[in-house]
């Protein structure tokens, strides 16, 4: 369930940081530690990509973004 929520948030919102993602999950009733969230991000294959004026946001690796990918922090 947590993974589905993370994917949904990343697909539908501009999530800039792990802390922002953690807070959005908490608002949805899912309390997760930073360490667990970091593992989830790696497991789900999320990457941070530069999105123009929004800065860096999380996207799915296979979402068709160019190879200007950065490492997930």
DAVENLIN-V913656 format. One record per backbone hydrogen bond with DSSP energy under -1.0 kcal/mol. CO is the residue of the C=O (numbers start at 1). NH is the residue of the N-H. If there is no record, write none. Layout:
co=CO nh=NH
co=CO nh=NH
This chain:
co=1 nh=5
co=2 nh=6
co=3 nh=7
co=4 nh=8
co=5 nh=9
co=6 nh=10
co=7 nh=11
co=8 nh=12
co=9 nh=13
co=15 nh=58
co=17 nh=21
co=18 nh=22
co=19 nh=23
co=20 nh=24
co=21 nh=25
co=22 nh=26
co=23 nh=27
co=25 nh=30
co=26 nh=29
co=33 nh=37
co=34 nh=38
co=35 nh=39
co=36 nh=40
co=37 nh=41
co=38 nh=42
co=39 nh=43
co=40 nh=44
co=41 nh=46
co=45 nh=61
co=47 nh=59
co=48 nh=70
co=49 nh=57
co=51 nh=54
co=52 nh=55
co=55 nh=51
co=57 nh=49
co=59 nh=47
co=60 nh=63
